[in-house]
Amino acid sequence: MHTIPKLIDRYRAYRDTDYRDHARLYQELGEGQHPEVMVISCADSRVEPAEIFHAEPGDLFVIRNVANLVPPYNDDGLPHSVDAALAYAVTVLKVKHVVIMGHCSCGGVAASLSSKARDDLGPFIAPWVHLLDETRDEVLAEDPSDPQTTLEHAGIVTSLHNLMTFPFVRDAVDAGDLILHGCWFEIGTGQLHWRDKKTGEFVPI
């Protein structure tokens, strides 16, 4: 079966099952959304936040990008997709939690590691994964046995730190209106590791 007809068939199945079962909820959501959680996750096709968290429609405000990165605050006046979504979630929707969700075998993290040795990532991937350069160099300086996983964890922490460079995020956190979290998903086992704020360790749930 060709890909697009398969998608259409799955849409029809969705209408006959999920939509039917949540029809009243969808009608309410048609009037507006009120999620309490924003998830910033990787665009990787194997990592679906709504499925992993068994979320219902309207539960999560999700932005996905390569390697689940949050750039540091920059008010240069140019368009910034992550910044716009973050501002909308925090200042308009008033979400109570922001979760950075990384995962194993992340291609963006692998690209960051390989970019140390080569410069053929292209005009779009290279500038984006360069956001991890400083973190990557710190990780490699420690000579870990598993640099891929170590950088995946460290990249989540970097994004958490970058979140706090946004004045509206910092203000919401300081006021007790917003809590930031980090987690890492192991695809093959379906195991989610949550970052302990005291120890910094990623602990299996």
Long-range contacts (C-beta under 8 A, 24 or more apart in sequence): 22-56, 22-57, 25-56, 25-57, 25-58, 26-57, 29-57, 29-58, 33-58, 33-61, 33-93, 34-58, 34-93, 35-59, 35-60, 35-61, 35-89, 35-93, 35-95, 36-95, 36-96, 36-97, 37-61, 37-95, 37-96, 37-97, 37-98, 37-99, 38-62, 38-63, 38-85, 38-86, 38-89, 38-90, 38-93, 38-95, 38-97, 38-98, 38-99, 39-63, 39-98, 39-99, 39-101, 40-64, 40-65, 40-68, 40-70, 40-82, 40-86, 40-98, 40-99, 40-100, 40-101, 40-159, 41-68, 41-100, 41-101, 41-102, 41-103, 42-66, 42-67, 42-68, 42-101, 42-102, 42-103, 42-106, 42-108, 44-103, 44-106, 44-107, 46-103, 46-187, 47-101, 47-103, 47-185, 47-187, 49-101, 52-101, 52-185, 52-192, 61-85, 61-89, 61-93, 61-95, 65-128, 66-107, 66-108, 66-111, 66-125, 66-128, 66-129, 67-102, 67-106, 67-107, 67-108, 67-109, 67-111, 67-112, 67-128, 67-129, 67-132, 67-155, 68-100, 68-101, 68-102, 68-103, 68-106, 68-108, 68-155, 68-156, 68-159, 69-108, 69-128, 69-131, 69-132, 69-155, 69-158, 69-159, 70-100, 70-159, 70-160, 70-162, 70-163, 71-131, 71-162, 72-162, 72-165, 73-162, 73-165, 73-166, 73-167, 83-166, 86-163, 86-166, 86-169, 87-166, 87-168, 90-166, 90-168, 90-169, 90-172, 90-178, 91-168, 94-177, 95-178, 96-177, 96-178, 96-179, 97-178, 97-179, 97-180, 97-181, 98-163, 98-169, 98-178, 98-179, 98-180, 98-181, 99-180, 99-181, 99-182, 99-183, 100-156, 100-159, 100-160, 100-163, 100-180, 100-181, 100-182, 100-183, 101-156, 101-182, 101-183, 101-184, 101-185, 102-152, 102-153, 102-155, 102-156, 102-182, 102-183, 102-184, 102-185, 103-152, 103-184, 103-185, 103-186, 103-187, 104-148, 104-149, 104-152, 104-184, 104-185, 104-186, 104-187, 104-188, 105-148, 105-187, 106-148, 106-152, 106-155, 108-132, 109-148, 109-151, 109-152, 109-155, 110-148, 112-136, 112-151, 112-155, 113-140, 113-147, 113-148, 113-151, 116-140, 131-158, 132-158, 134-158, 152-184, 153-184, 153-195, 153-202, 156-182, 156-183, 156-184, 156-195, 157-182, 157-195, 157-200
